[in-house]
Amino acid sequence: MRLFQGESDSRGPSELAEGEMVLVATAEELQIIVSMISETLEAVESWEFQTRLGITRDEAKAFSDEIWHLYNEDHLP
């Protein structure tokens, strides 16, 4: 996962690696995603997590942490 900051960023869709996609989201939307992952981690039992979601609890937590890190990197002074 990489952070792309629009016109001020020299990277663009032409520099995407195979399998990468560009997702445009607001800060609020990123917070929603992190919150949804957190709720899912609490609500879904460990024994059924991967079967129901297709990823492990550790992968979900790592994804959430990565989104939170990118959000904070962009919003901290």
C-alpha positions in Angstrom: 0.0 0.0 0.0 1.3 3.4 -0.9 0.0 6.9 -0.4 -0.8 8.9 -3.5 -1.6 12.6 -2.9 -3.1 13.7 -6.2 -1.6 16.4 -8.4 1.1 17.3 -5.8 2.5 13.8 -6.0 4.7 12.9 -9.0 3.5 9.3 -8.9 0.4 8.4 -10.8 -1.6 5.6 -12.3 1.0 5.0 -15.0 3.5 3.9 -12.2 1.2 1.3 -10.6 2.7 -2.1 -10.1 0.9 -5.2 -11.4 -2.2 -5.8 -9.2 -2.2 -2.3 -7.7 -5.3 -0.1 -7.9 -5.8 3.5 -7.0 -8.5 4.2 -4.4 -9.5 7.8 -3.6 -10.9 8.2 -0.1 -11.4 11.1 2.3 -9.8 11.0 5.8 -13.3 10.3 7.2 -13.7 7.3 4.8 -10.3 5.9 6.0 -11.4 6.2 9.6 -14.6 4.3 8.7 -12.6 1.5 7.1 -10.4 1.2 10.2 -13.4 1.3 12.5 -15.2 -1.5 10.4 -12.1 -3.7 10.6 -11.8 -3.1 14.3 -15.5 -4.1 14.8 -15.1 -7.1 12.7 -12.0 -8.2 14.7 -14.2 -8.0 17.8 -17.4 -9.5 16.4 -16.1 -12.5 14.4 -14.8 -15.5 16.4 -11.2 -16.5 15.7 -12.1 -20.0 14.6 -14.4 -18.7 11.8 -12.6 -15.5 10.9 -10.6 -16.7 7.8 -13.5 -18.8 6.5 -16.0 -15.9 6.6 -13.7 -13.1 5.5 -11.0 -14.8 3.4 -8.1 -13.4 5.4 -6.6 -14.1 8.8 -7.1 -11.9 11.9 -3.5 -11.0 11.7 -3.8 -9.9 8.0 -6.9 -7.8 8.9 -5.1 -6.2 11.8 -2.0 -5.5 9.6 -4.2 -3.9 6.9 -6.0 -1.7 9.5 -2.6 -0.7 11.0 -1.3 0.2 7.5 -4.3 2.4 6.7 -4.0 4.1 10.1 -0.3 4.7 9.6 -0.9 6.3 6.2 -3.7 8.4 7.6 -1.5 9.7 10.5 1.5 10.2 8.2 -0.7 12.6 6.1 -2.3 14.4 9.1 0.3 14.8 11.7 2.2 18.1 11.9 
